[in-house]
Structure formats: structure tokens, C-alpha cells
């Protein structure tokens, strides 16, 4: 892993470039940097979600996810490096199965919302999907391992499921979409 910053105001990015973990510099608008930023943004949104009243099990899972996302950011910062693995993907699959087991079957599309924690989980889900699109786009140009893309794809599903769990934790239900018929 690259060296850790000991000071934050380095001024090395004033020219529109940023350093990668392998010591190389690239433009701040490079696809790799965008993907890193979107994963970092997702991690920050999960940090915000963690300020809410959450079941202890959900809290522990989200903390594990934050560490995984930091691993993913590290992997993205060093082309060709691997930090995220199949075990982490399998853990997300396990948590999906666990939380889905207690939820009622979906009968209709649901809207993002309900409790504040559920709404924040939906924001995390949409940011996660954006990060996934960046990973797919980057993977079309450069060789990437499968685990990061798989992890982020399954994580967005888990965040959707957690939103449903959090609505029930708050004493509510999913906000169901109702098709509106337009006249004339």
C-alpha cells in the first residue's frame, strides 16, 4: 500500500492531478479517480447512516462494509493490486440471505423513504449503484478483478434490503409506489 499522508495540505494537486497509491500521478478527472471518489462518497454516506438508531447487527454489518469499502478504495488506488476478495463478496451474500429471510415478500415497487434511517440507506444504495457504473466503465478500459464489481453489485442489493429492515425497526413499513393514472 502506498505511503500514508502525514499532512493534508500538500498542494501537489494544484495542477489538477492526484497521486495514486503506487506513486504515479494522474488527472483528477480520470475514470479511476472518479471510481475511487464514488466509493469514498458511499463510505461517507454509510458513516452518516451509522449516526442513526440502528439494530446492533445492522450497525456491525455496516462497520464491516466500511472497512471493505476502504479496502476497495485501496485496490482502486493501485492499478493491478488486490485487497477485496471473494470472502468479502460471500459475506455480503450471506447477509443478504439473512436479512431477506425475515422480510415479507415484495408485492409492489417501493419508494425510497419511510424512516430517516431507511431513507439514508436508499441514498447509500443509489450512490453504490453509481460507484458500480464507474467500476464497470473502468473495467471496460483496464483490467479489474471481478470481486470489486461483484461486491458493489451485491452491496447495493443489501442496502435496499437494509432500508426495508430499518423501516420495520422504526415501527413502519415500506412506502409502496402507487401508479397514478393521468387524465386527458
Order of alpha helices (4+ residues) and beta strands (2+ residues): beta-beta-alpha-alpha-alpha-beta-alpha-alpha-beta
